Amino acid sequence: MEKYRSLQIKLTPQRLAILNYLEGNKCHPSAEDIYKAVTKHFPTMSFATVYNTLEALKNKGNVQELKIDPNKKRYDPDISRHHHLICIKCNEIADIHKEFKVELSEDLTAGFHLVGNAIEFYGVCQSCK
């Protein structure tokens, strides 16, 4: 519990269960995936608790919301700058921790002040080949 105090959110047992599930999680779960996992230990937890906790974490910059899957939001507890590789068959998402130099000319940015980028690569994973 001590390690989560810096997150600046109220730490209830349900929120701690969500945080423990997210810690080190590399599968980029949806709110529904998290809900299914944590209700095994907290059967009375509501989906709203999971969603509201994810929103609080996102708003504090402690989790990234991915909009890669058009059917549902996915969440990434790795807030470091990185890119993603997505399987077009099963929607598995893998992290890519490599910088890619992308330069856009002023005529392409249309006056935008760029603050970052995220690149998505699409392919077929080993399991789906």
C-alpha positions, -999 to 999 in steps of 0.1 A, spaced: 0 0 0 29 23 8 42 22 -28 8 36 -41 6 66 -18 23 88 -44 -6 82 -69 -27 108 -50 -59 88 -51 -79 73 -23 -66 38 -16 -95 15 -9 -91 -23 -8 -108 -25 -42 -85 1 -57 -55 -17 -43 -67 -49 -60 -70 -30 -93 -35 -15 -88 -20 -49 -80 -36 -64 -111 -21 -36 -133 13 -37 -117 37 -51 -143 8 -61 -165 18 -62 -202 -14 -75 -217 -30 -40 -221 -63 -51 -205 -97 -35 -210 -118 -23 -180 -139 -55 -185 -108 -77 -183 -97 -60 -151 -132 -63 -137 -133 -101 -144 -99 -106 -128 -104 -86 -96 -140 -97 -89 -126 -132 -82 -112 -117 -49 -138 -89 -45 -171 -104 -58 -191 -74 -47 -170 -49 -66 -189 -30 -93 -178 -24 -128 -182 14 -121 -155 11 -94 -131 -4 -119 -139 22 -146 -138 51 -121 -104 39 -107 -90 37 -143 -103 72 -150 -87 86 -118 -54 68 -127 -55 82 -163 -63 117 -151 -33 116 -127 -10 103 -155 -5 69 -139 -20 48 -167 -23 53 -204 -56 48 -222 -52 31 -255 -78 36 -282 -63 10 -305 -92 -14 -302 -123 3 -318 -146 -19 -296 -132 -10 -262 -106 11 -245 -75 -7 -233 -52 4 -205 -14 4 -202 2 8 -168 36 14 -186 35 52 -188 70 54 -204 71 67 -240 68 36 -262 50 23 -293 28 -8 -299 27 -38 -322 -9 -51 -327 -20 -84 -341 -47 -79 -367 -62 -113 -359 -64 -116 -321 -58 -79 -311 -28 -89 -289 -7 -58 -281 30 -58 -275 52 -29 -264 80 -16 -285 106 4 -265 126 19 -294 127 55 -307 118 62 -343 128 95 -357 98 111 -374 100 146 -387 70 165 -400 74 197 -421 55 228 -411 31 224 -440 21 190 -426 16 201 -390 -7 229 -400 4 252 -372 2 224 -345 28 225 -317 38 189 -316 44 174 -281 49 137 -290 39 108 -311 29 71 -308 34 46 -335 12 16 -340 25 -13 -361 1 -40 -373 9 -76 -381 1 -112 -373 15 -126 -340 32 -159 -336 1 -176 -321 -21 -166 -351 4 -175 -379 
